[in-house]
């Protein structure tokens, strides 16, 4: 009797890599109150305008994931600035897709809902993952703090009033309890309402100048006509 031996069929093992989702929102609001929101928008939009012609990405309340494969390791600074990264829309800042560049500057605007534990956690995150400058402002108390990287650590800046950011080139001032930022040329960062008011005033001034030129032209034409009449 002949025994037929069939070749063994080995099951091909396929290694499945689980799909890792990096959430773009945690369901929480961008700001807890209008005061916090106003500062976030003013700083973000002011920096966007300041670096409008440069390779600098500015965002507000955007999740930053520093490590691929670790979607629990994240932070959402109120404002982040990443030099060397293009301006484009993003759902989150995935550092490994950004040339490995960590945001160099971050801002946090405190609200009553922020706990010390939460802010300590954020500080440790920024220190660990490469932030060069970290600025923290409490609008209710008029308290401004800043830290600058020295080697592995973020060291506290001794005096923030009059401080000029090495990265941003902007000057920090406290006017009463209000945080005010100035560009290198002395131009003050304006709120949206202040910008709209300034634009309206500029448009009104242009209109006044146009009317003045028209009136001067009419007066000149009238004078020339009178001169011609006298000569004729």
C-alpha positions in Angstrom: 0.0 0.0 0.0 1.4 3.3 -1.1 1.1 6.2 1.4 0.6 9.6 -0.1 2.3 12.3 1.9 0.8 15.7 1.3 2.9 18.8 1.9 2.1 20.6 5.1 0.4 23.9 4.6 1.6 26.5 7.0 -0.7 29.3 7.9 0.7 32.6 7.0 0.9 34.8 10.0 0.1 38.4 9.4 1.2 41.0 11.8 -1.5 43.6 12.2 -0.4 47.0 13.4 -3.3 48.5 15.4 -4.6 51.9 14.1 -3.8 54.6 16.5 -6.1 57.5 16.6 -4.8 60.9 17.7 -8.0 62.9 18.8 -8.2 66.5 17.7 -10.6 67.5 20.5 -11.3 66.6 24.1 -14.8 68.1 24.1 -13.7 71.0 26.3 -14.2 74.6 25.3 -11.2 76.7 24.1 -11.7 79.1 27.0 -13.6 79.2 30.2 -14.6 82.8 30.0 -14.5 85.9 27.8 -11.5 87.4 29.4 -9.4 84.3 28.8 -10.7 84.0 25.2 -9.8 87.6 24.5 -6.2 87.2 25.5 -5.8 84.0 23.6 -7.2 85.5 20.4 -5.2 88.7 20.8 -1.9 86.9 21.3 -2.5 84.3 18.6 -3.7 86.8 16.0 -1.0 89.3 16.9 1.8 86.7 16.4 0.2 85.5 13.2 0.4 89.0 11.8 3.9 89.6 13.2 5.2 86.5 11.4 2.9 86.7 8.3 5.9 86.6 5.9 8.0 84.1 7.8 8.1 80.3 8.0 6.3 80.2 11.4 3.2 78.3 12.4 1.0 79.8 15.1 -2.0 78.1 16.6 -4.5 78.3 19.5 -5.8 75.4 21.6 -4.3 72.8 19.2 -3.4 69.3 20.5 0.4 68.7 20.3 1.5 65.0 20.2 5.3 64.8 20.6 5.7 61.0 20.2 4.3 58.7 17.5 2.4 55.8 18.8 1.5 57.5 22.1 -1.8 59.2 21.9 -2.1 59.7 25.6 1.0 62.0 25.6 -0.4 65.3 24.5 -1.0 68.9 25.5 -3.0 71.8 24.1 -1.3 75.1 24.8 -3.5 78.1 24.6 -1.1 79.5 22.0 1.8 77.6 20.4 4.5 78.9 18.1 6.6 76.6 15.9 9.4 78.2 13.9 10.4 76.4 10.7 7.0 75.0 10.1 4.6 76.1 7.2 1.4 77.9 7.7 -1.5 75.5 6.9 -4.6 74.1 8.6 -4.0 71.2 11.0 -6.3 69.1 13.1 -3.4 68.6 15.6 0.3 69.1 15.7 1.9 65.6 15.2 5.6 66.3 15.8 6.9 63.4 13.8 5.1 64.9 10.8 6.6 68.3 11.5 10.2 67.5 10.9 10.5 66.5 14.5 10.3 70.2 15.5 8.7 70.9 18.8 6.9 74.2 19.3 9.5 76.6 20.7 7.2 79.0 22.4 3.9 78.4 24.3 1.4 80.6 26.2 -1.1 79.7 28.9 -3.8 82.0 30.0 -5.2 81.0 33.4 -8.9 80.7 34.2 -10.6 79.9 37.5 -11.0 76.3 36.4 -7.3 75.6 36.1 -5.9 73.7 39.0 -2.3 73.7 40.3 -2.1 70.0 39.5 -3.1 70.6 35.9 -0.7 73.5 35.4 2.2 71.6 37.1 1.5 68.7 34.6 1.6 71.2 31.7 4.9 72.7 32.9 6.5 69.2 33.2 5.3 68.4 29.7 6.7 71.6 28.2 10.0 71.1 30.0 10.3 67.5 28.9 9.4 67.9 25.3 11.6 70.8 24.3 9.7 74.1 24.7 12.3 77.0 24.8 10.0 79.7 26.2 6.9 79.3 28.3 4.7 82.2 29.4 1.9 82.0 31.9 -0.5 84.8 32.6 -3.3 85.1 35.2 -5.6 87.9 34.1 -7.6 87.8 37.3 -4.6 88.6 39.5 -2.5 90.4 36.9 0.3 87.9 37.5 2.8 87.2 34.6 5.4 84.5 34.8 7.9 83.2 32.3 10.5 80.4 31.9 13.3 80.0 29.4 15.2 76.9 28.6 18.7 76.4 30.0 19.9 73.0 28.9 17.4 70.4 30.0 15.4 72.6 32.2 13.0 75.6 32.0 14.4 78.2 34.4 12.2 81.0 35.7 12.7 84.5 34.3 13.5 86.8 37.2 11.5 89.8 35.9 8.9 89.7 33.2 7.9 93.3 33.0 10.0 94.7 30.1 11.2 91.2 29.1 11.8 90.8 25.4 11.3 87.2 24.1 14.5 86.0 22.4 12.4 83.9 19.9 9.5 86.2 19.3 11.2 89.6 19.6 8.1 91.0 21.5 8.2 92.9 24.7 6.0 92.0 27.7 4.5 94.7 29.9 1.8 94.9 32.6 -0.3 98.0 32.5 -2.1 97.7 35.8 -3.2 94.1 35.7 -3.5 94.0 31.9 -0.9 92.1 29.9 0.3 94.1 26.9 2.6 92.8 24.2 4.6 95.1 21.9 6.4 94.5 18.6 10.0 95.5 18.2 8.9 98.8 16.5 6.7 99.6 19.5 3.4 98.7 17.9 1.0 97.3 20.5 -0.8 94.0 20.0 -4.5 95.0 19.6 -7.7 93.2 20.4 -10.1 92.4 17.5 -12.3 95.3 18.7 -9.4 97.7 18.8 -8.3 96.6 15.3 -11.8 97.1 13.9 -11.9 100.6 15.5 -8.5 101.5 14.2 -9.5 100.3 10.7 -12.7 102.4 10.8 -10.8 105.5 11.9 -8.3 105.0 9.1 -11.1 104.7 6.6 -12.8 107.8 7.9 -9.5 109.7 7.7 -9.1 108.6 4.1 -12.6 109.8 3.3 -11.9 113.2 5.0 -8.7 113.6 2.9 -10.6 112.7 -0.3 -13.3 115.3 0.4 -10.6 117.9 1.3 -8.9 117.3 -2.1 -12.2 117.5 -3.9 -13.0 120.8 -2.2 -9.6 122.2 -3.0 -9.9 121.2 -6.6 -13.3 122.8 -6.8 -12.0 126.0 -5.3 -9.1 126.0 -7.7 -11.4 125.6 -10.7 -13.6 128.4 -9.4 -10.6 130.7 -8.9 -9.4 129.9 -12.5 -12.8 130.6 -13.9 -13.0 133.9 -12.1 -9.6 134.9 -13.3 -10.6 134.1 -16.9 -13.7 136.1 -16.5 -11.8 139.2 -15.3 -9.3 138.9 -18.1 -12.0 138.5 -20.7 
